[in-house]
Amino acid sequence: MHRIIALGLPVILFLASSGASFSQAPASAWTLEQCLDRAYATHPLLRASDYDVAAAEARIRQAKALTQPSLEIDQDLQPRLLDFKNGGESYWGVSQTFGFPGKRKLRGDIAGREADEVRSDRESLRLDVAFEVKEAFFSLLLAEELVHNAEQDRGLASDFLDRAQAKFAAGDAAEMEVVRARVESAKAANALRAAENGRRLARARLNMLIGRGLNEPLNLVGAFRRNGWTPPAEDISHKAFDARPELRKLLLASEREGLKERLAGMDVLPDLTLGVSRHNVVGEGKTWDMTFSIPIPLFFWQARTGPAAEARAARQAADEQAEALRRRIALEVEAASADARNAGEQISLYEKEILVQAEEGYQKFLFSYQQGEIGGIELIEARRTLLEARRAYADALFTFNVALAALERAVGAPLEKESHE
């Protein structure tokens, strides 16, 4: 119904071009997916987490390992100290301790749960890195748009200065009109320099996150997503409960402590030590000895009041922490979903009404200024209104995209496909 005039068309086309295919991007440009892949491959904390996982997996093998056998040498009846040759009696043998059936498997299961917990930490870190990269990517897109807006504003200010000088030369405007125009032109130039500095900082941050030099050129391909279905929080909270690695870690910790409690309860079940030795007595020949030994669980209550009680308390603590995290996840999902919906409504309002009205209003005031019907102050205010509308629109796009990224982080997994369309 409304007509979008020429001055507003570039910014609308730039910000609304989210349907462009990333596959058509030049090789020197960076898409969001490429930035994420690069961050996953180069982020030092993610690489460190890979080593943490490898160490945890090694502990599984260690937990399942058998105890080492023992070599036993006993030289008795020596006539003098360290006179091994003339000793009257000697034993040479080996012994091996065998754990009660089930203990070794339990220790391996406990170590396996611990390794899964470390993997959950890695997944949580990966989600954090993904959110940081997305936020930095959208921050650079916003900075690029602010530079674009500042360039347009400087052009409008320069045009105003040219018109004011022409009117002053023709005797149709006072000198103060030219002074105002020069001040506005200087302000626009300063604003452009500030926007360019903001773009440099945003580019440096994204370069840092993807493992590149801070000042390396970085050309982005892509645009703000400006529409799409945002699922109600209650529809995706349960998905978050299943997908969030932090919650999965606490559930694994609860399982681990339950296994520890079972292992502590098996302490009353004895391990077996088997030994075989060769017995040599001078003058009597050589014989074989067999030994069996098992511990006596005389103080059986120690396991119940010590390790088992500790594991039981730790399991209960993990369960309570998991419940607290569920509540926090539900709140995070609700907040991110609400932010995305609100920003989406603002985008729609700016596109349908505010931007169009601000553009048309500026054109009307510019025409009136050219006809001498209004002074420069009114035109300046109209230009500022237009600039503020463009900035607010860009901010709404940024907020919407970051809110969707935060929602994916809160869920712990990508949103359904329809939420991106």
C-alpha positions as CSV (number, residue, x, y, z in Angstrom):
1,M,0.0,0.0,0.0
2,H,2.9,2.4,0.8
3,R,5.5,3.3,-1.7
4,I,9.2,2.7,-0.7
5,I,11.1,5.6,-2.2
6,A,14.6,5.4,-3.7
7,L,16.5,6.5,-0.6
8,G,15.1,3.7,1.5
9,L,15.3,0.9,-1.1
10,P,19.0,0.0,-0.7
11,V,18.8,-0.6,3.1
12,I,15.6,-2.6,2.7
13,L,17.0,-4.7,-0.1
14,F,20.3,-5.3,1.8
15,L,18.6,-6.4,5.1
16,A,15.8,-8.3,3.5
17,S,18.0,-10.5,1.3
18,S,18.1,-13.4,3.7
19,G,17.0,-15.8,1.0
20,A,20.3,-15.5,-0.9
21,S,22.1,-18.8,-1.3
22,F,25.3,-19.1,0.6
23,S,26.6,-21.6,-2.1
24,Q,26.9,-18.7,-4.6
25,A,29.3,-16.8,-2.3
26,P,32.8,-16.0,-3.7
27,A,35.6,-18.1,-2.2
28,S,37.0,-15.1,-0.4
29,A,33.8,-14.4,1.5
30,W,32.7,-16.0,4.8
31,T,29.3,-17.4,5.5
32,L,28.0,-18.1,9.0
33,E,28.4,-21.8,8.5
34,Q,32.0,-21.3,7.4
35,C,32.7,-19.2,10.5
36,L,31.2,-21.9,12.7
37,D,33.2,-24.7,11.1
38,R,36.4,-22.7,11.4
39,A,35.7,-21.9,15.1
40,Y,35.0,-25.6,15.8
41,A,38.3,-26.6,14.2
42,T,40.6,-23.9,15.7
43,H,39.1,-22.8,19.1
44,P,41.8,-23.6,21.7
45,L,39.2,-24.5,24.4
46,L,37.5,-26.9,22.0
47,R,40.8,-28.5,21.1
48,A,41.6,-28.8,24.8
49,S,38.3,-30.5,25.4
50,D,39.2,-33.1,22.8
51,Y,42.2,-34.0,24.9
52,D,40.0,-34.1,28.0
53,V,37.8,-36.6,26.3
54,A,40.8,-38.7,25.3
55,A,42.1,-38.7,28.9
56,A,38.7,-39.7,30.2
57,E,38.5,-42.6,27.7
58,A,41.9,-43.7,28.8
59,R,40.7,-43.9,32.4
60,I,38.0,-46.4,31.3
61,R,40.8,-48.8,30.2
62,Q,42.6,-48.1,33.4
63,A,39.6,-48.8,35.6
64,K,39.1,-52.2,33.8
65,A,42.7,-53.2,34.0
66,L,43.7,-56.3,36.1
67,T,46.0,-55.8,39.0
68,Q,49.6,-56.7,38.3
69,P,51.0,-60.0,39.5
70,S,53.5,-60.1,42.3
71,L,56.9,-62.0,42.2
72,E,57.8,-63.3,45.6
73,I,61.4,-64.4,46.6
74,D,62.1,-65.6,50.1
75,Q,65.7,-66.8,51.1
76,D,65.7,-68.2,54.6
77,L,68.3,-69.7,57.0
78,Q,71.2,-67.7,55.7
79,P,74.4,-68.3,57.8
80,R,75.4,-64.7,57.3
81,L,73.5,-61.6,56.2
82,L,73.0,-61.5,52.4
83,D,74.6,-65.0,52.0
84,F,72.0,-66.1,49.5
85,K,74.1,-69.0,48.1
86,N,74.4,-70.9,51.4
87,G,70.8,-70.3,52.6
88,G,69.1,-73.4,53.8
89,E,65.6,-72.7,52.5
90,S,64.2,-70.7,49.6
91,Y,60.8,-69.8,48.0
92,W,60.3,-68.5,44.5
93,G,56.8,-67.8,43.4
94,V,54.1,-65.6,41.8
95,S,50.7,-64.4,43.1
96,Q,47.7,-62.7,41.5
97,T,44.7,-61.0,43.1
98,F,41.3,-61.5,41.3
99,G,38.5,-59.2,42.2
100,F,35.1,-60.5,43.1
101,P,33.0,-61.0,39.9
102,G,31.2,-57.8,39.0
103,K,33.6,-55.3,40.7
104,R,35.8,-54.7,37.6
105,K,32.8,-54.1,35.4
106,L,31.3,-51.7,37.9
107,R,34.6,-49.7,37.9
108,G,34.6,-49.6,34.2
109,D,31.0,-48.4,34.1
110,I,31.8,-45.7,36.6
111,A,34.7,-44.5,34.4
112,G,32.4,-44.7,31.4
113,R,29.9,-42.3,33.0
114,E,32.7,-40.0,33.9
115,A,33.9,-40.0,30.3
116,D,30.3,-39.2,29.1
117,E,30.3,-36.3,31.5
118,V,33.4,-34.9,29.9
119,R,31.8,-35.3,26.5
120,S,28.8,-33.4,27.8
121,D,31.2,-30.6,28.9
122,R,32.6,-30.5,25.4
123,E,29.2,-30.3,23.8
124,S,28.2,-27.5,26.2
125,L,31.4,-25.6,25.3
126,R,30.6,-26.2,21.6
127,L,27.2,-24.6,22.1
128,D,28.8,-21.6,23.8
129,V,31.3,-21.1,21.0
130,A,28.5,-21.4,18.4
131,F,26.5,-18.7,20.2
132,E,29.6,-16.4,20.5
133,V,30.4,-16.8,16.8
134,K,26.7,-16.2,15.8
135,E,26.5,-13.1,18.0
136,A,29.9,-11.8,16.6
137,F,28.7,-12.6,13.0
138,F,25.5,-10.6,13.5
139,S,27.4,-7.8,15.3
140,L,29.5,-7.4,12.2
141,L,26.5,-7.4,10.0
142,L,25.0,-4.7,12.2
143,A,28.2,-2.7,12.1
144,E,28.2,-3.0,8.3
145,E,24.7,-1.7,8.2
146,L,25.4,1.2,10.6
147,V,28.3,2.2,8.3
148,H,25.9,2.0,5.4
149,N,23.4,4.2,7.2
150,A,26.1,6.6,8.3
151,E,27.3,6.9,4.7
152,Q,23.8,7.7,3.6
153,D,23.4,10.2,6.4
154,R,26.7,11.9,5.3
155,G,25.3,12.1,1.8
156,L,22.1,13.7,3.0
157,A,24.1,16.1,5.2
158,S,26.3,17.0,2.2
159,D,23.3,17.5,0.0
160,F,21.8,19.8,2.7
161,L,25.0,21.8,2.8
162,D,25.1,22.2,-0.9
163,R,21.5,23.3,-1.0
164,A,22.0,25.8,1.9
165,Q,25.0,27.3,0.2
166,A,23.2,27.6,-3.1
167,K,20.2,29.3,-1.3
168,F,22.5,31.6,0.6
169,A,24.3,32.6,-2.6
170,A,20.9,33.3,-4.2
171,G,19.9,35.4,-1.2
172,D,17.1,33.0,-0.2
173,A,18.7,31.9,3.1
174,A,20.6,33.5,6.0
175,E,24.2,32.7,6.7
176,M,23.1,30.8,9.9
177,E,21.5,28.3,7.6
178,V,24.9,27.5,6.1
179,V,26.5,27.3,9.5
180,R,23.8,24.8,10.6
181,A,24.4,22.7,7.5
182,R,28.2,22.7,8.0
183,V,27.7,21.5,11.6
184,E,25.4,18.8,10.5
185,S,27.9,17.7,7.8
186,A,30.7,17.6,10.4
187,K,28.5,15.5,12.7
188,A,27.6,13.1,10.0
189,A,31.3,12.7,9.1
190,N,32.2,12.0,12.8
191,A,29.3,9.5,13.0
192,L,30.7,7.7,9.9
193,R,34.2,7.5,11.5
194,A,32.6,6.1,14.7
195,A,30.6,3.6,12.7
196,E,33.8,2.5,10.8
197,N,35.7,2.1,14.0
198,G,32.8,-0.1,15.4
199,R,33.0,-2.2,12.3
200,R,36.8,-2.7,12.8
201,L,36.2,-3.8,16.3
202,A,33.4,-6.2,15.3
203,R,35.6,-7.7,12.6
204,A,38.5,-8.1,15.0
205,R,36.2,-10.0,17.5
206,L,34.9,-12.4,14.8
207,N,38.4,-12.9,13.5
208,M,39.6,-13.8,17.0
209,L,36.8,-16.3,17.5
210,I,37.6,-18.1,14.2
211,G,41.3,-18.2,14.8
212,R,42.4,-15.5,12.3
213,G,44.5,-12.4,12.7
214,L,42.5,-9.5,14.2
215,N,43.1,-7.2,11.3
216,E,42.7,-9.7,8.5
217,P,40.1,-8.7,5.9
218,L,36.8,-10.5,6.5
219,N,34.0,-10.2,4.0
220,L,30.7,-11.7,5.1
221,V,28.1,-13.3,2.9
222,G,24.6,-13.5,4.3
223,A,22.1,-11.2,5.8
224,F,19.9,-10.9,8.9
225,R,17.1,-13.4,9.1
226,R,14.0,-11.1,9.3
227,N,11.1,-13.4,9.5
228,G,10.2,-16.9,10.6
229,W,8.1,-18.9,13.0
230,T,9.3,-18.7,16.6
231,P,8.0,-21.8,18.4
232,P,6.2,-21.2,21.7
233,A,8.4,-21.8,24.7
234,E,6.3,-24.5,26.1
235,D,6.6,-26.5,22.8
236,I,10.4,-26.7,23.0
237,S,11.2,-26.8,26.7
238,H,10.9,-30.6,26.7
239,K,13.2,-30.7,23.7
240,A,15.7,-28.6,25.7
241,F,15.4,-31.1,28.6
242,D,16.5,-33.9,26.3
243,A,19.2,-31.9,24.4
244,R,21.0,-29.7,26.9
245,P,24.4,-31.3,27.6
246,E,24.6,-29.6,31.1
247,L,21.4,-31.5,32.2
248,R,22.7,-34.7,30.6
249,K,25.9,-34.3,32.6
250,L,24.0,-34.1,35.9
251,L,21.9,-37.2,35.0
252,L,25.1,-39.0,34.2
253,A,26.6,-37.9,37.5
254,S,23.6,-39.3,39.3
255,E,24.0,-42.6,37.5
256,R,27.8,-42.6,38.3
257,E,27.2,-42.1,42.0
258,G,24.6,-44.8,42.0
259,L,27.2,-47.2,40.5
260,K,29.7,-46.1,43.2
261,E,27.1,-46.9,45.9
262,R,26.7,-50.4,44.4
263,L,30.5,-50.8,44.3
264,A,30.8,-49.7,47.9
265,G,28.2,-52.3,48.8
266,M,30.3,-55.0,47.2
267,D,33.3,-54.3,49.5
268,V,32.0,-57.0,51.8
269,L,32.5,-59.5,48.9
270,P,36.1,-60.7,49.1
271,D,38.7,-60.6,46.5
272,L,40.8,-63.7,46.0
273,T,44.6,-63.8,45.9
274,L,46.1,-67.0,44.4
275,G,49.8,-67.8,44.8
276,V,52.1,-70.5,43.4
277,S,55.7,-71.0,44.6
278,R,58.6,-73.4,44.4
279,H,59.9,-74.4,47.8
280,N,63.5,-75.6,48.1
281,V,64.9,-77.0,51.4
282,V,68.6,-78.0,51.4
283,G,68.9,-81.8,51.8
284,E,65.2,-82.4,51.4
285,G,64.6,-81.6,47.8
286,K,62.2,-79.2,46.0
287,T,58.4,-79.0,46.5
288,W,55.5,-76.8,45.3
289,D,53.4,-74.6,47.5
290,M,49.9,-73.2,46.7
291,T,48.4,-70.3,48.7
292,F,44.9,-68.8,48.8
293,S,44.0,-65.7,50.7
294,I,40.8,-63.6,51.1
295,P,40.1,-60.6,53.3
296,I,37.7,-61.0,56.1
297,P,34.9,-58.3,56.0
298,L,35.0,-58.0,59.8
299,F,34.3,-54.3,59.7
300,F,31.5,-54.6,57.2
301,W,29.6,-51.5,58.3
302,Q,32.5,-49.1,57.2
303,A,31.5,-49.4,53.5
304,R,27.8,-48.6,54.4
305,T,28.6,-45.6,56.5
306,G,31.6,-44.3,54.4
307,P,31.9,-44.7,50.6
308,A,28.2,-45.8,50.1
309,A,26.9,-42.9,52.2
310,E,29.1,-40.5,50.3
311,A,27.9,-41.8,46.9
312,R,24.3,-41.7,48.0
313,A,24.5,-38.1,49.2
314,A,26.3,-37.1,46.0
315,R,23.6,-38.8,43.9
316,Q,20.9,-36.9,45.7
317,A,22.8,-33.6,45.3
318,A,23.1,-34.3,41.5
319,D,19.3,-35.0,41.3
320,E,18.5,-31.7,43.0
321,Q,20.9,-29.8,40.8
322,A,19.3,-31.3,37.7
323,E,15.9,-30.1,38.9
324,A,17.2,-26.6,39.5
325,L,18.8,-26.7,36.0
326,R,15.4,-27.8,34.4
327,R,13.8,-24.7,35.9
328,R,16.6,-22.4,34.7
329,I,16.4,-24.0,31.2
330,A,12.7,-23.3,31.1
331,L,13.3,-19.7,32.0
332,E,16.1,-19.3,29.4
333,V,13.8,-20.8,26.7
334,E,10.9,-18.5,27.7
335,A,13.1,-15.4,27.7
336,A,14.8,-16.1,24.4
337,S,11.5,-17.0,22.7
338,A,9.9,-13.8,24.0
339,D,12.8,-11.7,22.8
340,A,12.6,-13.3,19.3
341,R,8.8,-12.7,19.1
342,N,9.1,-9.1,20.2
343,A,11.9,-8.3,17.8
344,G,10.0,-10.0,15.0
345,E,7.0,-7.8,15.7
346,Q,9.2,-4.7,15.7
347,I,10.7,-5.7,12.4
348,S,7.3,-6.1,10.9
349,L,6.2,-2.7,12.2
350,Y,9.3,-0.9,10.9
351,E,9.0,-2.5,7.4
352,K,5.2,-1.8,7.1
353,E,5.0,1.6,8.7
354,I,7.8,3.4,10.4
355,L,10.5,3.2,7.7
356,V,8.2,4.1,4.9
357,Q,6.7,7.0,6.9
358,A,10.2,8.3,7.8
359,E,11.4,8.1,4.2
360,E,8.3,9.8,2.9
361,G,8.4,12.4,5.6
362,Y,11.9,13.3,4.8
363,Q,11.1,13.6,1.1
364,K,8.2,15.9,1.9
365,F,10.3,18.2,4.1
366,L,13.1,18.2,1.5
367,F,10.7,19.3,-1.2
368,S,9.3,22.0,1.2
369,Y,12.8,23.2,2.0
370,Q,13.6,23.4,-1.7
371,Q,10.4,25.5,-2.2
372,G,11.4,27.8,0.7
373,E,8.4,26.8,2.7
374,I,10.4,25.6,5.7
375,G,13.8,26.3,7.2
376,G,16.8,24.1,7.7
377,I,15.9,23.1,11.3
378,E,12.8,21.3,10.2
379,L,14.8,19.4,7.5
380,I,17.5,18.5,10.0
381,E,14.9,17.0,12.3
382,A,13.3,15.1,9.5
383,R,16.7,13.7,8.6
384,R,17.4,12.7,12.2
385,T,14.1,11.0,12.4
386,L,14.9,9.0,9.3
387,L,18.4,8.1,10.6
388,E,17.0,6.9,13.9
389,A,14.4,4.8,12.2
390,R,17.0,3.1,10.1
391,R,19.2,2.5,13.1
392,A,16.3,1.1,15.2
393,Y,15.3,-1.2,12.3
394,A,18.9,-2.5,12.1
395,D,18.9,-3.0,15.9
396,A,15.6,-4.9,15.7
397,L,17.1,-7.2,13.1
398,F,20.2,-7.8,15.2
399,T,18.1,-8.4,18.3
400,F,15.9,-10.9,16.5
401,N,18.8,-12.9,15.1
402,V,20.7,-13.0,18.4
403,A,17.5,-14.0,20.2
404,L,17.1,-16.9,17.8
405,A,20.8,-17.9,18.4
406,A,20.1,-17.6,22.2
407,L,17.0,-19.7,21.8
408,E,19.0,-22.4,20.0
409,R,21.6,-22.2,22.8
410,A,18.9,-22.5,25.4
411,V,17.4,-25.6,23.6
412,G,20.8,-27.1,23.1
413,A,20.0,-28.0,19.4
414,P,19.0,-26.3,16.2
415,L,15.4,-25.2,16.0
416,E,13.0,-26.9,13.6
417,K,13.4,-26.0,9.9
418,E,10.2,-24.1,9.8
419,S,11.5,-21.6,12.3
420,H,14.1,-20.4,9.9
421,E,11.8,-19.8,7.0
